[in-house]
Amino acid sequence: MPNTNSANIDLERDFPQVEDISGTIEVYPSFGGTQKEVEHYTKQNLPRGLVDCNSSVCKQGGVPVGDMFRDKVAEMVRTKQTGGTASKFCQGYENMGKGPKKLCRVTFVKVSINIKYKE
């Protein structure tokens, strides 16, 4: 699951109107595979870092789950939503010989978010 080398989101500082938050991170192989990894999170262990790509030939790959989570929470708070999802494919690329490159898209991540706001 996520490589947690980046800084945590600070709910109290960044989103003081949020009382509680929870949800899931789902990591799928993007080409029709049925196996997925699911991780649950709460206010005490929020998503952060990068989900590594599953492809051995992917360069600079992975999904920045921490950034994706933070951006979606900001959007949800701005519009006062209590539930939402965000998803992304791997951001890396594969070399196709001497020059051309193609997007990797081997790994797909979906983050589901549930927010309870303070009264």
DSSP file (Angstrom, degrees, kcal/mol; ACC not computed):
  #  RESIDUE AA STRUCTURE BP1 BP2  ACC     N-H-->O    O-->H-N    N-H-->O    O-->H-N    TCO  KAPPA ALPHA  PHI   PSI    X-CA   Y-CA   Z-CA
    1    1 A M              0   0    0      0, 0.0    51,-0.5     0, 0.0    49,-0.1   0.000 360.0 360.0 360.0-156.5    0.0    0.0    0.0
    2    2 A P        -     0   0    0      0, 0.0     2,-0.6     0, 0.0    49,-0.3  -0.141 360.0-134.0 -58.9 137.8    1.1    3.6    0.3
    3    3 A N  B     -A   50   0A   0     47,-4.0    47,-2.1     1,-0.1     2,-0.6  -0.821  21.7-152.9 -81.8 120.4    4.7    4.5    0.7
    4    4 A T        +     0   0    0     -2,-0.6    45,-0.2    45,-0.2    -1,-0.1  -0.261  53.2 123.1-101.5  47.9    4.5    7.0    3.5
    5    5 A N        +     0   0    0     -2,-0.6     2,-0.2    45,-0.1    -1,-0.2   0.459  57.7  78.6 -86.2  -0.1    7.6    9.2    2.9
    6    6 A S  S    S-     0   0    0     -3,-0.3    44,-0.0     1,-0.1     0, 0.0  -0.649  90.6 -81.0-108.5 168.6    5.7   12.5    2.7
    7    7 A A        -     0   0    0     -2,-0.2    42,-0.3     1,-0.1    -1,-0.1  -0.217  45.6-109.6 -67.7 151.2    4.2   14.7    5.3
    8    8 A N        -     0   0    0     40,-0.1     2,-0.3     1,-0.1    -1,-0.1  -0.388  27.4-112.2 -72.7 153.2    0.9   14.1    7.0
    9    9 A I        -     0   0    0     38,-0.2     2,-0.7    -2,-0.1    37,-0.2  -0.699  26.5-141.7 -78.0 141.2   -2.2   16.2    6.4
   10   10 A D     >  -     0   0    0     -2,-0.3     4,-3.5     1,-0.2     5,-0.5  -0.870  16.4-173.1-109.7  98.0   -3.1   18.1    9.5
   11   11 A L  H  > S+     0   0    0     -2,-0.7     4,-2.1     1,-0.2     7,-0.3   0.895  82.8  53.4 -59.6 -43.4   -6.9   18.2    9.8
   12   12 A E  H  4 S+     0   0    0      1,-0.2    -1,-0.2     2,-0.2    -2,-0.0   0.898 120.4  32.5 -60.5 -40.9   -7.0   20.5   12.8
   13   13 A R  H  4 S+     0   0    0     -3,-0.2    -2,-0.2     2,-0.1    -1,-0.2   0.926 128.9  34.1 -80.9 -48.0   -4.8   23.1   11.0
   14   14 A D  H  < S+     0   0    0     -4,-3.5    -3,-0.2     1,-0.2    -2,-0.2   0.839 135.2  17.4 -82.4 -34.7   -5.9   22.6    7.4
   15   15 A F    ><  +     0   0    0     -4,-2.1     3,-2.0    -5,-0.5    -1,-0.2  -0.554  64.5 167.0-138.4  70.3   -9.6   21.7    7.8
   16   16 A P  T 3  S+     0   0    0      0, 0.0    -1,-0.1     0, 0.0    -4,-0.1   0.686  73.6  66.6 -63.9 -17.6  -10.7   22.8   11.3
   17   17 A Q  T 3  S+     0   0    0     -6,-0.1   101,-2.7   100,-0.1     2,-0.6   0.576  80.8  94.5 -79.2  -8.1  -14.4   22.3   10.3
   18   18 A V  E <   +B  117   0B   0     -3,-2.0    99,-0.2    -7,-0.3     3,-0.1  -0.749  46.7 178.0 -88.0 121.5  -13.9   18.5   10.0
   19   19 A E  E     -     0   0B   0     97,-2.5     2,-0.3    -2,-0.6    98,-0.2   0.876  69.5  -1.2 -85.3 -44.0  -14.8   16.5   13.1
   20   20 A D  E     -B  116   0B   0     96,-2.0    96,-2.9     2,-0.0    -1,-0.3  -0.984  59.8-172.8-148.6 155.3  -14.1   13.0   11.7
   21   21 A I  E     +B  115   0B   0     -2,-0.3    22,-0.4    94,-0.2     2,-0.3  -0.993  13.3 154.0-151.1 142.4  -13.0   11.4    8.5
   22   22 A S  E     +B  114   0B   0     92,-2.0    92,-2.8    -2,-0.3     2,-0.3  -0.957   9.1 121.9-157.7 171.9  -12.7    7.8    7.3
   23   23 A G  E     -BC 113  41B   0     18,-1.7    18,-2.3    -2,-0.3     2,-0.3  -0.994  45.1 -74.9 161.9-159.7  -12.7    5.7    4.1
   24   24 A T  E     -BC 112  40B   0     88,-0.9    88,-2.6    -2,-0.3     2,-0.5  -0.938  14.8-147.0-134.7 155.2  -10.8    3.3    2.0
   25   25 A I  E     -BC 111  39B   0     14,-2.7    14,-2.4    -2,-0.3     2,-0.5  -0.996  20.4-167.8-117.3 124.9   -8.0    3.1   -0.5
   26   26 A E  E     -BC 110  38B   0     84,-3.0    84,-2.6    -2,-0.5     2,-0.5  -0.964   4.5-163.4-116.4 129.2   -8.4    0.5   -3.2
   27   27 A V  E     -BC 109  37B   0     10,-2.6    10,-2.2    -2,-0.5    82,-0.2  -0.957  15.3-179.5-114.5 120.4   -5.4   -0.4   -5.5
   28   28 A Y  E     -B  108   0B   0     80,-3.4    80,-2.7    -2,-0.5     2,-0.4  -0.862  35.3-118.3-117.0 147.9   -6.3   -2.2   -8.7
   29   29 A P  E     -B  107   0B   0      0, 0.0     4,-0.4     0, 0.0     3,-0.3  -0.759  34.0-139.5 -74.4 135.4   -4.4   -3.6  -11.6
   30   30 A S  S    S+     0   0    0     76,-3.0     2,-0.6    -2,-0.4    77,-0.1   0.635  84.0  74.0 -80.9 -12.8   -5.8   -1.5  -14.4
   31   31 A F  S    S-     0   0    0     75,-0.3    -1,-0.2     1,-0.1    75,-0.0  -0.296 123.6 -73.5-101.8  52.6   -6.1   -4.1  -17.2
   32   32 A G  S    S+     0   0    0     -2,-0.6    -2,-0.1    -3,-0.3    -1,-0.1   0.524  79.2 154.3  81.8   6.4   -9.1   -6.1  -15.9
   33   33 A G        -     0   0    0     -4,-0.4    -1,-0.2     1,-0.1     0, 0.0  -0.380  37.0-150.3 -66.5 147.0   -7.5   -7.9  -13.1
   34   34 A T        +     0   0    0     -6,-0.1     2,-0.3    -2,-0.0    -1,-0.1   0.624  67.3  96.8 -94.2 -14.5   -9.8   -8.9  -10.3
   35   35 A Q        +     0   0    0      2,-0.0     2,-0.3    -7,-0.0    -2,-0.1  -0.593  49.2 167.8 -78.5 133.2   -7.3   -8.7   -7.5
   36   36 A K        -     0   0    0     -2,-0.3     2,-0.4    -8,-0.2    -8,-0.2  -0.981  30.4-133.1-139.9 154.9   -7.3   -5.5   -5.5
   37   37 A E  E     -C   27   0B   0    -10,-2.2   -10,-2.6    -2,-0.3     2,-0.4  -0.899  21.9-164.9-104.8 137.6   -5.8   -4.4   -2.3
   38   38 A V  E     -C   26   0B   0     -2,-0.4     2,-0.4   -12,-0.2   -12,-0.2  -0.988   8.1-179.3-126.6 131.4   -8.1   -2.5    0.2
   39   39 A E  E     -C   25   0B   0    -14,-2.4   -14,-2.7    -2,-0.4     2,-0.3  -0.997  15.9-145.9-128.7 133.4   -6.9   -0.5    3.1
   40   40 A H  E     -C   24   0B   0     -2,-0.4     2,-0.3   -16,-0.2   -16,-0.2  -0.720  17.6-169.5 -94.6 147.4   -9.2    1.4    5.6
   41   41 A Y  E     -C   23   0B   0    -18,-2.3   -18,-1.7    -2,-0.3     2,-0.2  -0.939   7.2-172.8-134.4 159.9   -8.1    4.6    7.1
   42   42 A T    >   -     0   0    0     -2,-0.3     3,-1.0   -20,-0.2   -20,-0.2  -0.707  51.2 -79.0-133.7-175.0   -9.4    6.9    9.9
   43   43 A K  T 3  S+     0   0    0    -22,-0.4     3,-0.5     1,-0.2   -32,-0.2   0.791 128.9  55.2 -60.2 -28.1   -8.6   10.3   11.3
   44   44 A Q  T 3  S+     0   0    0      1,-0.2    -1,-0.2     0, 0.0     2,-0.0   0.680 118.4  29.4 -82.2 -18.0   -5.7    8.7   13.1
   45   45 A N  S <  S-     0   0    0     -3,-1.0    -1,-0.2     2,-0.0    -3,-0.2  -0.461  80.9-179.6-140.8  65.7   -4.0    7.2   10.0
   46   46 A L        -     0   0    0     -3,-0.5    -3,-0.1   -37,-0.2    20,-0.1  -0.256  38.4 -89.7 -68.7 152.1   -4.9    9.3    7.0
   47   47 A P        +     0   0    0      0, 0.0     2,-0.3     0, 0.0   -38,-0.2  -0.344  59.7 151.9 -61.6 139.8   -3.7    8.5    3.5
   48   48 A R        +     0   0    0     -3,-0.1    17,-0.2   -40,-0.1   -40,-0.1  -0.959  32.7  27.3-157.0 169.2   -0.3   10.0    2.5
   49   49 A G  S    S-     0   0    0    -42,-0.3    17,-2.2    -2,-0.3    18,-0.4  -0.367  89.1 -45.4  78.4-150.8    2.7    9.3    0.3
   50   50 A L  B     -A    3   0A   0    -47,-2.1   -47,-4.0    14,-0.2     2,-0.7  -0.968  34.0-137.5-129.6 134.5    2.8    7.3   -2.9
   51   51 A V  B     -E   63   0C   0     12,-2.9    12,-2.3    -2,-0.4    56,-0.1  -0.857  37.1-126.7 -88.4 118.7    1.3    4.0   -4.0
   52   52 A D        -     0   0    0     -2,-0.7    10,-0.2   -51,-0.5     2,-0.2  -0.291  22.6-106.4 -66.2 149.4    4.1    2.3   -5.9
   53   53 A C        -     0   0    0      1,-0.1    -1,-0.1     2,-0.1     8,-0.1  -0.483  15.3-140.4 -74.3 146.3    3.4    1.1   -9.4
   54   54 A N  S    S+     0   0    0     -2,-0.2     2,-0.4     2,-0.0    -1,-0.1   0.505  73.7  98.2 -84.4  -5.7    3.1   -2.7   -9.9
   55   55 A S    >   -     0   0    0      1,-0.1     3,-0.7     2,-0.0     6,-0.1  -0.707  61.3-154.4 -90.2 131.8    5.0   -2.6  -13.3
   56   56 A S  T 3  S+     0   0    0     -2,-0.4    -1,-0.1     1,-0.2    -2,-0.0   0.663  96.6  49.4 -75.5 -15.9    8.7   -3.5  -13.3
   57   57 A V  T 3  S+     0   0    0      2,-0.1    38,-0.4    47,-0.0     2,-0.3   0.379  83.4 115.3-102.8   2.9    9.2   -1.4  -16.5
   58   58 A C    <   -     0   0    0     -3,-0.7     2,-0.4    36,-0.1     3,-0.3  -0.547  53.3-151.3 -76.4 135.6    7.5    1.7  -15.3
   59   59 A K  B    S-F   93   0D   0     34,-3.0    34,-1.7    -2,-0.3    45,-0.1  -0.909  74.3  -6.8-109.1 134.8    9.7    4.8  -14.8
   60   60 A Q  S    S+     0   0    0     -2,-0.4    -1,-0.2    32,-0.2    31,-0.1   0.843 101.3 155.9  52.9  38.1    8.8    7.5  -12.3
   61   61 A G        +     0   0    0     -3,-0.3     2,-0.2    31,-0.1    -1,-0.1  -0.188   4.0  89.4 -92.1-178.8    5.6    5.7  -11.6
   62   62 A G        -     0   0    0    -10,-0.2    29,-2.3    45,-0.1   -10,-0.2  -0.487  66.7 -89.7 118.9 171.8    3.1    5.5   -8.8
   63   63 A V  B     -E   51   0C   0    -12,-2.3   -12,-2.9    27,-0.2     2,-2.2  -0.984  27.2-134.3-121.3 121.5    0.0    7.3   -7.6
   64   64 A P     >  +     0   0    0      0, 0.0     4,-2.5     0, 0.0   -14,-0.2  -0.474  34.5 170.7 -75.4  78.2    0.4   10.3   -5.3
   65   65 A V  H  > S+     0   0    0     -2,-2.2     4,-2.6     1,-0.2     5,-0.2   0.835  71.0  55.4 -63.4 -35.4   -2.4    9.1   -2.9
   66   66 A G  H  > S+     0   0    0    -17,-2.2     4,-2.4     2,-0.2    -1,-0.2   0.929 111.9  42.5 -63.5 -44.9   -1.6   11.7   -0.3
   67   67 A D  H  > S+     0   0    0    -18,-0.4     4,-2.6     2,-0.2     5,-0.2   0.911 114.5  51.0 -66.7 -42.5   -1.9   14.6   -2.7
   68   68 A M  H  X S+     0   0    0     -4,-2.5     4,-2.0     2,-0.2    -2,-0.2   0.910 112.2  47.7 -60.9 -43.0   -5.0   13.1   -4.3
   69   69 A F  H  X S+     0   0    0     -4,-2.6     4,-2.6    -5,-0.2     5,-0.2   0.936 112.4  48.2 -62.9 -48.8   -6.6   12.7   -0.9
   70   70 A R  H  X S+     0   0    0     -4,-2.4     4,-2.4     1,-0.2    -2,-0.2   0.913 111.9  49.2 -60.9 -44.7   -5.8   16.2    0.3
   71   71 A D  H  X S+     0   0    0     -4,-2.6     4,-2.0     1,-0.2    -1,-0.2   0.900 112.9  47.2 -62.6 -41.6   -7.1   17.8   -3.0
   72   72 A K  H  X S+     0   0    0     -4,-2.0     4,-2.8    -5,-0.2    -2,-0.2   0.903 111.1  50.7 -69.1 -40.6  -10.4   15.9   -2.8
   73   73 A V  H  X S+     0   0    0     -4,-2.6     4,-2.9     2,-0.2     5,-0.2   0.920 109.7  51.5 -62.1 -42.3  -10.9   16.7    0.9
   74   74 A A  H  X S+     0   0    0     -4,-2.4     4,-2.3    -5,-0.2    -2,-0.2   0.919 112.0  46.3 -59.9 -43.9  -10.3   20.4    0.1
   75   75 A E  H  X S+     0   0    0     -4,-2.0     4,-1.8     2,-0.2    -2,-0.2   0.919 113.4  49.0 -63.8 -44.0  -12.9   20.2   -2.7
   76   76 A M  H  X>S+     0   0    0     -4,-2.8     5,-2.4     1,-0.2     4,-0.5   0.909 112.5  47.1 -63.9 -42.7  -15.4   18.4   -0.4
   77   77 A V  H ><5S+     0   0    0     -4,-2.9     3,-0.8     3,-0.2    -1,-0.2   0.916 110.1  53.4 -64.9 -42.8  -14.9   20.9    2.4
   78   78 A R  H 3<5S+     0   0    0     -4,-2.3    -1,-0.2    -5,-0.2    -2,-0.2   0.865 119.7  33.8 -59.4 -36.7  -15.3   23.8    0.1
   79   79 A T  H 3<5S-     0   0    0     -4,-1.8    -1,-0.2    -5,-0.1    -2,-0.2   0.323 110.0-121.2-103.4   6.7  -18.6   22.4   -1.3
   80   80 A K  T <<5 +     0   0    0     -3,-0.8    -3,-0.2    -4,-0.5     2,-0.2   0.821  52.2 163.8  58.5  37.2  -19.7   20.9    2.1
   81   81 A Q      < -     0   0    0     -5,-2.4    -1,-0.2    -6,-0.2     3,-0.1  -0.568  30.6-160.9 -81.0 148.5  -19.9   17.3    0.8
   82   82 A T  S    S+     0   0    0      1,-0.2    33,-2.8    -2,-0.2     2,-0.3   0.591  74.7  29.9-103.6 -15.1  -20.0   14.4    3.2
   83   83 A G  E     +D  114   0B   0     31,-0.2     2,-0.3    -7,-0.1    -1,-0.2  -1.000  67.6 137.2-145.3 144.3  -19.0   11.6    0.8
   84   84 A G  E     -D  113   0B   0     29,-2.1    29,-3.2    -2,-0.3     2,-0.3  -0.989  30.0-134.3-170.7 172.0  -16.9   11.4   -2.3
   85   85 A T  E     -D  112   0B   0     -2,-0.3     2,-0.3    27,-0.2    27,-0.2  -0.959   8.2-168.5-137.2 156.5  -14.2    9.5   -4.3
   86   86 A A  E     -D  111   0B   0     25,-2.0    25,-3.2    -2,-0.3     2,-0.3  -0.984  11.9-177.1-139.3 146.9  -11.1   10.4   -6.2
   87   87 A S  E     +D  110   0B   0     -2,-0.3     2,-0.3    23,-0.2    23,-0.2  -0.996   6.0 174.8-148.3 152.7   -9.2    8.1   -8.5
   88   88 A K  E     -D  109   0B   0     21,-2.1    21,-2.8    -2,-0.3     2,-0.2  -0.993  23.3-129.9-153.2 150.7   -6.0    8.1  -10.6
   89   89 A F  E     -D  108   0B   0     -2,-0.3    19,-0.2    19,-0.2    15,-0.0  -0.559  55.4 -69.5 -89.3 164.9   -3.9    5.9  -12.8
   90   90 A C        -     0   0    0     17,-2.0    15,-0.6    -2,-0.2   -27,-0.2  -0.262  39.5-145.4 -51.2 139.5   -0.1    5.5  -12.4
   91   91 A Q        +     0   0    0    -29,-2.3    -1,-0.1    13,-0.1   -28,-0.1   0.341  65.3  98.3 -93.7   5.2    1.6    8.7  -13.4
   92   92 A G        -     0   0    0    -30,-0.1    12,-2.1    11,-0.1     2,-0.3  -0.025  59.6-135.9 -85.8-171.4    4.7    7.0  -14.9
   93   93 A Y  E     -FG  59 103D   0    -34,-1.7   -34,-3.0    10,-0.3     2,-0.4  -0.944   3.9-135.3-143.3 162.4    5.8    6.0  -18.3
   94   94 A E  E     - G   0 102D   0      8,-2.9     8,-2.2    -2,-0.3     2,-0.2  -0.972  26.8-119.6-120.1 136.9    7.3    3.0  -20.2
   95   95 A N  E     - G   0 101D   0    -38,-0.4     6,-0.2    -2,-0.4     3,-0.1  -0.529  18.1-163.2 -72.5 141.0   10.1    3.4  -22.8
   96   96 A M        -     0   0    0      4,-2.9     3,-0.4    -2,-0.2     2,-0.3  -0.442  60.7 -61.0-120.7  55.9    9.2    2.2  -26.2
   97   97 A G  S    S-     0   0    0      1,-0.2    -1,-0.2     2,-0.1     0, 0.0  -0.783 101.5 -22.3 101.6-148.8   12.7    1.9  -27.8
   98   98 A K  S    S-     0   0    0     -2,-0.3    -1,-0.2    -3,-0.1     3,-0.0   0.801 134.3  -0.3 -74.0 -30.3   15.1    4.7  -28.3
   99   99 A G  S    S+     0   0    0     -3,-0.4    -2,-0.1    -4,-0.0    -1,-0.1   0.740 101.0  84.4-127.4 -53.2   12.7    7.7  -28.2
  100  100 A P        -     0   0    0      0, 0.0    -4,-2.9     0, 0.0     2,-0.3  -0.186  48.5-169.7 -66.2 151.4    9.0    7.1  -27.8
  101  101 A K  E     -G   95   0D   0     -6,-0.2     2,-0.3    -5,-0.1    -6,-0.2  -0.950   4.7-158.4-132.0 153.5    7.4    6.7  -24.4
  102  102 A K  E     -G   94   0D   0     -8,-2.2    -8,-2.9    -2,-0.3     2,-0.0  -0.973  32.7 -95.7-130.9 151.9    3.9    5.6  -23.4
  103  103 A L  E     -G   93   0D   0     -2,-0.3   -10,-0.3   -10,-0.2   -12,-0.1  -0.362  30.2-140.3 -62.0 141.5    1.9    6.2  -20.2
  104  104 A C        +     0   0    0    -12,-2.1   -11,-0.1   -45,-0.1    -1,-0.1   0.993  30.5 167.5 -69.6 -64.3    2.2    3.3  -17.8
  105  105 A R        +     0   0    0    -15,-0.6    -1,-0.1   -13,-0.2   -75,-0.1   0.726  31.9 126.3  54.3  28.6   -1.4    3.1  -16.5
  106  106 A V        +     0   0    0      1,-0.1   -76,-3.0   -76,-0.1     2,-0.4   0.832  64.5  51.1 -80.6 -33.5   -0.7   -0.3  -14.9
  107  107 A T  E     -B   29   0B   0    -78,-0.2   -17,-2.0   -77,-0.1     2,-0.4  -0.886  65.1-169.7-112.1 136.4   -1.9    0.7  -11.4
  108  108 A F  E     -BD  28  89B   0    -80,-2.7   -80,-3.4    -2,-0.4     2,-0.4  -0.987   4.2-165.5-125.5 132.9   -5.2    2.4  -10.6
  109  109 A V  E     -BD  27  88B   0    -21,-2.8   -21,-2.1    -2,-0.4     2,-0.4  -0.968   4.4-171.0-123.6 134.0   -6.0    3.8   -7.1
  110  110 A K  E     -BD  26  87B   0    -84,-2.6   -84,-3.0    -2,-0.4     2,-0.5  -0.991   4.9-163.8-123.6 128.4   -9.5    4.8   -5.8
  111  111 A V  E     -BD  25  86B   0    -25,-3.2   -25,-2.0    -2,-0.4     2,-0.4  -0.957   3.1-161.3-113.3 123.8   -9.9    6.7   -2.5
  112  112 A S  E     -BD  24  85B   0    -88,-2.6   -88,-0.9    -2,-0.5     2,-0.4  -0.876  11.4-164.2-103.4 137.7  -13.3    6.9   -0.9
  113  113 A I  E     -BD  23  84B   0    -29,-3.2   -29,-2.1    -2,-0.4     2,-0.4  -0.977  14.5-173.3-130.4 132.8  -13.8    9.6    1.7
  114  114 A N  E     -BD  22  83B   0    -92,-2.8   -92,-2.0    -2,-0.4     2,-0.4  -0.995  14.0-167.9-123.2 125.2  -16.5   10.1    4.4
  115  115 A I  E     -B   21   0B   0    -33,-2.8     2,-0.5    -2,-0.4   -94,-0.2  -0.934  13.4-165.0-118.5 135.2  -16.5   13.4    6.3
  116  116 A K  E     -B   20   0B   0    -96,-2.9   -97,-2.5    -2,-0.4   -96,-2.0  -0.984  21.6-146.8-112.2 125.3  -18.4   14.4    9.5
  117  117 A Y  E     -B   18   0B   0     -2,-0.5   -99,-0.2   -99,-0.2     2,-0.1  -0.576  19.3-103.8 -91.6 153.5  -18.4   18.1   10.0
  118  118 A K              0   0    0   -101,-2.7    -1,-0.1    -2,-0.2  -101,-0.0  -0.416 360.0 360.0 -69.1 149.6  -18.3   19.9   13.4
  119  119 A E              0   0    0     -2,-0.1    -1,-0.1  -100,-0.0  -102,-0.0   0.464 360.0 360.0 -69.8 360.0  -21.6   21.4   14.6
